[in-house]
Amino acid sequence: MDVIEPVAWTDDGGGLRILDQRLLPLHETYRELRTVGDVCDAISTLAIRGAPLIGITGAMGLTLAARTPPAQHPLENVVDAAERIRATRPTAVNLGWALGRMLGVAHAAVASGHDLHACLIREADEIRAEDVAMCRRIGELGAELIADGARVLTHCNTGALATGGIGTALAAIYVATEQGKRVEVFADETRPLLQGSRLTAWELRRAGIPVTVLVDGAVASLFRADKIDLCIVGADRIAANGDVANKIGTLSVATIAGYFGRPFYVAAPSSTFDSSTACGERIHIEQRSAEEVTNAFGVVTAPAGVAVYNPAFDVTPAALVSAIVSDRGIHRAPYDFSQQRQ
Ligand code: MRU
């Protein structure tokens, strides 16, 4: 499988080169981000997306602020830019976590007289390298949950397009396949922005893994037809009690899996655990624009002026989660995440 690199440094090192995910699967188009404004725009419009990947992109993007005029106040530029980037998407904890790490390095660099820009580049590279390793480990552990011949339902996109490495939930599928297991994947569309049908199906087909796309409303009938052995999804934030915020529709999948007695697994790196948030009710859920629902990809899909409910994420209670796979192990209730990062 050729490597997908959703974000990289530009050749001249003065910016970021991203794969514009809004245009997939039709166009594989790369764009350059040269300013913090470009980075904020790319994250908020979901040109770049997925909890671990927005953390990595935020960290890489913050380096641009260290060189933005007025250069005599580079630390203030960096602090201000971190706030702007953090505000783009509030639910995935990975973004604030990565920016917090970068700010710690920025303050230390200035206090010790080291080159601010060079220190930030090194830390962003470190965050990305750690994510690559965490994805691989999640894949190895998650693959233990997938038997030969398994039929697996996933939601949204949790693969190479959403991380620095091979993914989280999709990593388990990739590694199981590498191990010679036959895995059949079902990817629901994931309305309104179709990360399942546009991105997950694109990634899996590139990897030669059989994938079937279905509309979100067909999930229950798929279980009723006895076509699913297990579900595995990613996460944007995992609270201390094991409640999981993830792409809108995850709660429906978990509820249906529970009704039909099938396991519902969550896969996420240490950077997605938030021990400072006690439970799911405390998680800030991003609300997105009405147009995503009423004007799907330029096509009018609802009458003008209709009221719209468009949360980007929902919270699945820990009770519906069979196990959480992280790079540190396979966790089951009652959860003890003390080995996690935060
Ligand atoms: O709005 P998105 O596309 O950024 O949402 C992504 C998800 O909800 C993913 O499931 C989650 O970030 C995990 S990605 C490994």
Residues whose N, C-alpha, C, O or C-beta is under 5 A from the ligand:
A	BS01	MRU	R49 G50 A51 H155 C156 N157 T158 A162 T168 Q195 G234 A235 D236 N246 K247
